[in-house]
Structure formats: structure tokens, C-alpha cells
Amino acid sequence: MNYQDEIKQFVIKGYKNVHKSYLTKANGIELINREENFITIPQSDFKYHKRAGSFKSSQAFAYNIFSGIQNRNSKFEFPMPVFTSDAKIDFMMENVESNTIELYEVKAFEIVDNDNIEFVDKYYKLDKYRNQELAQDFIFFLNKTVQNFEGKIIYGGGIKQLCSHLLGILNIMNNKEYQSKKIKLFSLCFDNCFTSEFREDLESYRNAIKEFKVLVDEFLFKYNLQSRIEYYGFLSAYEYINKKRKLIGEENYNYVLKRYYYKYQG
């Protein structure tokens, strides 16, 4: 059995652990009714990803973790303006106790993909930036990031996305509703190493995130923004759900454990 077949077998079995029946499209890994991929039916204004019906969907993984949280100041697919469009974070939650906005970018099986980090032209044009004071140095940061990972076999799309999220945070941090709050960005990753190949891919992405965090910290320190913005780096989804079991609720906890972490191998 090849790697992709092992992944397919794993996610289908996990889905069967929590659902008795289902209908899929011809590819056998995507539900005909995408709503069935979520623990509850999302609100009518929920912005589904293109592959929201896939058993491998990271959006469904995020929703199945966070939808049980009783926090009125929370939002899925939280938008942050970048250029003419928004960078969307999987989940945003305000932590009133720590006066912090917590942003969770969630990854599941995308990390098995290997690609280069490439930005479209607008990322290198000063006049496209909302914050002109940071524009030149942010472009330098992008170039440094690309150079740092050049020739390395990693999930480059994930690093590219994090760069967009960082730019989005810089664009909203002085908005009235956020200017007195610290903003934290987390890379929450599925981490059940059900095959040796997945363990290698996960470790590769974890190491890439560790390197990326160093670059982010250097950039934030240069502008004395470390007290306003923090990139936490890699966050184990398994450790998170166990630590935050009460917060996410028993129903969501049990669902995630039974579907994604059966026969857990850390």
C-alpha cells in the first residue's frame, strides 16, 4: 500500500468511527454532503473551503475541535485585510483574562505536500502595502524567508500562508478593537503519526516552523512589536485538546479523539 492509500484508509476509518453511514463522490474520499464532515451544521454564513467535504479537510478538523467553545467573541474563517483580499485564519478567539486575541491556523494532511515558497508580484510592490512604514522591511523579510528555505524539502505553502497572516495581523493591530490587545498566532497541527512517512513529514514541517519563528521574532523585535504580536509556532493538536478539554467541551473532545486520534502514535 502506498503512502496516499494509507492516508485515505486512515481518514475513512476515522470517519466511520463516528458516523454509521455516508455517501462519497467518485474519488471515494470526499463526501457528497460536505456538512456531514462537521460535528454540527455550521451557521449559514460559514465560508466553506473548496475541499470542505474531504475526509482530510483541515477546515473540518478545526471546526470539530473549536465549535464547542462557548465564546461569543470567536469566529471561524476570521478575515484580515492583506492587499485587495483577506487572509483568513481558521479560528479566532478573544481571551478576556489575558486581554489577548488568539489566532489558530490549523493544518492536517496538507503537510505531506512539498512545494516552493513563491509570492505573487504585489507582495514586492511598496505601493500595494497599507502600512508604508513597514513595507520595505516586510519585503526584506519575505526575501529572507524564501532564501532561508531555498532547496529544502518542506511544505512551502504553509510558510507562505503564515507570511500572509503576519501581514494581516500588522494591518489590523492598530484597529480600535485590537489596539489594546496582544495578538497571538498559533500553528495548530494534526500530529497522529499513524505511519513513519507522516512522522517524517510532520517533523519536517515542525522544524520549518521553528526556523520561521526565528525569522518572525527578528522582524518583530526590530520594530519593538514583540509585546503586541507573538508567533507561538508549532502547537500539537493532541496536546491542545487534552489541555483544553473543558474549554472545547466533552462532545467535541470525544469526537476528535475517536475520529482523528484512534490508535494514537505521538
C-alpha positions as CSV (number, residue, x, y, z in Angstrom):
1,M,0.0,0.0,0.0
2,N,1.4,3.4,-1.0
3,Y,1.5,6.5,1.3
4,Q,-1.6,8.2,-0.2
5,D,-3.6,5.0,0.2
6,E,-2.5,4.7,3.8
7,I,-3.7,8.3,4.4
8,K,-7.0,7.5,2.7
9,Q,-7.5,4.3,4.7
10,F,-6.8,6.2,7.9
11,V,-9.2,9.1,7.4
12,I,-12.0,6.9,6.1
13,K,-11.7,4.6,9.1
14,G,-11.7,7.6,11.5
15,Y,-14.9,8.9,9.9
16,K,-16.5,5.5,10.2
17,N,-15.7,5.6,13.9
18,V,-18.1,8.5,14.4
19,H,-20.6,8.0,11.6
20,K,-22.5,4.9,10.7
21,S,-23.2,5.7,7.0
22,Y,-22.0,8.2,4.4
23,L,-22.0,8.8,0.6
24,T,-18.9,10.0,-1.2
25,K,-18.1,11.3,-4.6
26,A,-16.4,9.2,-7.2
27,N,-13.0,9.8,-5.7
28,G,-14.2,8.0,-2.5
29,I,-12.6,10.5,-0.1
30,E,-15.0,13.4,-0.4
31,L,-18.5,13.5,1.0
32,I,-21.4,14.3,-1.3
33,N,-22.9,16.3,1.5
34,R,-20.0,18.4,2.9
35,E,-21.9,19.4,6.0
36,E,-21.7,15.8,7.3
37,N,-17.9,16.3,7.6
38,F,-18.6,18.7,10.6
39,I,-19.6,17.7,14.1
40,T,-22.6,20.1,13.9
41,I,-24.1,22.1,11.0
42,P,-22.1,25.4,10.7
43,Q,-24.0,28.6,10.6
44,S,-25.5,29.7,7.3
45,D,-22.7,32.4,6.8
46,F,-19.9,29.8,7.3
47,K,-17.3,30.1,4.5
48,Y,-16.6,26.6,3.3
49,H,-13.2,25.8,1.8
50,K,-13.1,24.3,-1.7
51,R,-12.4,20.8,-0.2
52,A,-14.5,21.1,2.9
53,G,-16.1,17.8,2.2
54,S,-12.8,15.9,2.1
55,F,-12.1,13.5,4.9
56,K,-8.7,15.1,5.0
57,S,-10.1,18.7,5.4
58,S,-8.2,20.8,7.8
59,Q,-11.2,23.2,8.0
60,A,-13.4,20.4,9.2
61,F,-10.6,19.3,11.7
62,A,-10.5,22.9,13.0
63,Y,-14.3,23.2,13.3
64,N,-14.6,19.8,15.0
65,I,-12.1,21.0,17.7
66,F,-13.3,24.5,18.3
67,S,-17.0,24.6,17.6
68,G,-17.9,23.6,21.2
69,I,-16.2,26.6,22.7
70,Q,-18.7,28.9,24.3
71,N,-17.1,32.3,23.5
72,R,-19.2,35.0,21.9
73,N,-16.0,36.8,20.7
74,S,-14.9,33.9,18.5
75,K,-15.1,33.4,14.7
76,F,-14.2,30.8,12.1
77,E,-12.5,32.0,8.9
78,F,-11.6,35.2,10.6
79,P,-10.7,37.8,7.9
80,M,-7.7,40.1,8.0
81,P,-7.1,42.5,5.0
82,V,-3.8,42.0,3.2
83,F,-4.0,43.7,-0.2
84,T,-7.3,43.7,-2.1
85,S,-8.4,40.4,-0.4
86,D,-8.4,38.9,3.1
87,A,-6.1,36.4,4.7
88,K,-8.4,34.1,6.6
89,I,-7.5,32.4,9.9
90,D,-9.2,29.1,10.7
91,F,-10.3,30.2,14.1
92,M,-10.1,33.4,16.2
93,M,-10.9,33.6,19.9
94,E,-10.6,36.5,22.3
95,N,-9.1,35.6,25.7
96,V,-10.6,38.2,28.0
97,E,-8.5,37.1,31.0
98,S,-5.2,37.8,29.2
99,N,-6.5,40.5,27.0
100,T,-5.3,38.5,24.0
101,I,-6.6,37.7,20.6
102,E,-5.7,34.1,19.8
103,L,-5.5,33.1,16.1
104,Y,-5.2,29.5,15.1
105,E,-4.0,28.4,11.7
106,V,-4.9,24.7,11.6
107,K,-3.1,22.1,9.4
108,A,-4.0,18.4,8.9
109,F,-2.8,16.4,5.9
110,E,-1.6,19.3,3.8
111,I,1.8,19.0,5.4
112,V,2.6,15.9,3.2
113,D,2.9,18.2,0.2
114,N,6.2,19.6,-0.8
115,D,6.4,22.9,-2.7
116,N,8.4,26.1,-3.0
117,I,7.6,29.4,-1.4
118,E,6.5,31.8,-4.1
119,F,4.8,35.1,-3.7
120,V,2.8,36.9,-6.4
121,D,4.2,40.3,-7.6
122,K,2.1,42.5,-5.4
123,Y,4.0,41.3,-2.3
124,Y,7.1,43.0,-3.7
125,K,5.5,46.3,-4.7
126,L,5.7,49.0,-2.0
127,D,2.7,51.0,-3.2
128,K,0.5,47.9,-2.5
129,Y,1.1,47.9,1.2
130,R,-1.3,49.5,3.7
131,N,1.4,50.2,6.2
132,Q,4.1,52.1,4.3
133,E,6.4,52.3,7.3
134,L,6.8,48.5,7.4
135,A,6.6,47.8,3.7
136,Q,10.3,47.8,2.8
137,D,11.3,45.7,5.7
138,F,8.4,43.3,5.2
139,I,9.6,42.7,1.7
140,F,13.1,42.1,3.0
141,F,11.5,39.6,5.5
142,L,9.8,37.8,2.6
143,N,13.1,37.6,0.7
144,K,14.9,36.3,3.7
145,T,12.2,33.7,4.3
146,V,12.4,32.4,0.7
147,Q,16.2,32.3,0.9
148,N,16.2,30.5,4.2
149,F,14.1,27.6,2.8
150,E,15.6,27.5,-0.7
151,G,16.5,24.0,-1.7
152,K,14.8,22.4,1.4
153,I,12.0,19.9,1.0
154,I,9.2,21.4,3.0
155,Y,5.5,22.3,2.8
156,G,6.2,25.7,1.5
157,G,2.6,26.6,1.0
158,G,2.2,26.6,4.8
159,I,5.1,29.0,5.3
160,K,3.7,31.3,2.6
161,Q,0.3,31.4,4.2
162,L,1.9,32.3,7.6
163,C,3.6,35.2,6.0
164,S,0.2,36.5,4.7
165,H,-1.3,36.0,8.2
166,L,1.6,38.0,9.7
167,L,0.9,40.8,7.3
168,G,-2.8,40.7,8.1
169,I,-2.0,41.0,11.8
170,L,0.2,44.0,11.1
171,N,-2.7,45.6,9.2
172,I,-5.3,45.1,12.0
173,M,-3.3,45.5,15.1
174,N,-4.0,49.3,15.4
175,N,-7.7,49.0,14.7
176,K,-9.7,50.3,17.6
177,E,-11.0,46.9,18.7
178,Y,-7.4,45.4,18.8
179,Q,-5.1,48.2,19.7
180,S,-5.1,47.5,23.4
181,K,-4.7,43.7,23.0
182,K,-1.9,41.3,22.3
183,I,-2.3,39.2,19.2
184,K,-1.0,35.6,19.2
185,L,-0.7,33.4,16.2
186,F,-0.6,29.6,16.6
187,S,0.2,26.8,14.1
188,L,-2.0,24.1,15.4
189,C,-1.1,20.8,13.6
190,F,-2.7,17.3,13.5
191,D,0.0,15.1,15.0
192,N,-1.1,11.5,15.0
193,C,1.9,9.8,13.4
194,F,0.0,6.8,12.0
195,T,2.8,6.0,9.6
196,S,6.5,6.5,9.6
197,E,6.1,8.7,6.4
198,F,3.7,11.0,8.2
199,R,6.0,11.3,11.1
200,E,8.8,12.4,8.8
201,D,6.5,15.0,7.1
202,L,5.3,16.3,10.5
203,E,8.8,16.6,11.8
204,S,9.9,18.4,8.6
205,Y,7.1,20.9,9.0
206,R,7.7,21.3,12.7
207,N,11.3,22.1,12.0
208,A,10.4,24.6,9.2
209,I,8.0,26.3,11.6
210,K,10.8,26.5,14.2
211,E,13.1,28.2,11.7
212,F,10.3,30.5,10.5
213,K,9.6,31.6,14.1
214,V,13.2,32.8,14.4
215,L,12.7,35.0,11.3
216,V,9.4,36.4,12.6
217,D,10.8,37.1,16.1
218,E,13.7,39.1,14.5
219,F,11.3,41.1,12.4
220,L,9.0,41.9,15.4
221,F,12.0,42.8,17.6
222,K,13.3,45.3,15.0
223,Y,10.0,47.2,15.3
224,N,9.6,46.6,19.0
225,L,6.4,44.8,18.3
226,Q,7.1,41.7,20.4
227,S,4.8,43.0,23.2
228,R,1.9,43.4,20.7
229,I,2.4,40.4,18.4
230,E,3.6,36.9,19.1
231,Y,4.0,33.9,16.8
232,Y,3.8,30.9,19.1
233,G,5.0,28.4,16.5
234,F,4.1,24.7,16.4
235,L,1.2,23.6,18.6
236,S,0.3,20.0,19.0
237,A,-3.4,19.4,18.4
238,Y,-3.3,16.3,20.6
239,E,-1.8,18.2,23.5
240,Y,-4.1,21.2,22.9
241,I,-7.4,19.1,23.1
242,N,-6.2,17.3,26.2
243,K,-5.1,20.5,27.9
244,K,-8.2,22.4,26.8
245,R,-10.7,19.5,27.2
246,K,-13.0,21.5,29.4
247,L,-12.9,24.6,27.1
248,I,-13.7,22.7,23.9
249,G,-16.3,20.6,25.6
250,E,-16.7,16.8,26.1
251,E,-18.7,16.2,22.9
252,N,-16.0,17.8,20.7
253,Y,-13.2,16.2,22.6
254,N,-14.6,12.7,22.3
255,Y,-15.4,13.3,18.6
256,V,-11.9,14.5,17.7
257,L,-10.3,11.7,19.8
258,K,-12.4,9.0,18.2
259,R,-12.1,10.3,14.6
260,Y,-8.6,11.6,14.4
261,Y,-6.6,10.1,17.2
262,Y,-7.7,6.4,17.4
263,K,-4.6,4.3,17.9
264,Y,-2.7,7.5,18.7
265,Q,1.0,7.4,17.9
266,G,2.7,10.6,19.1
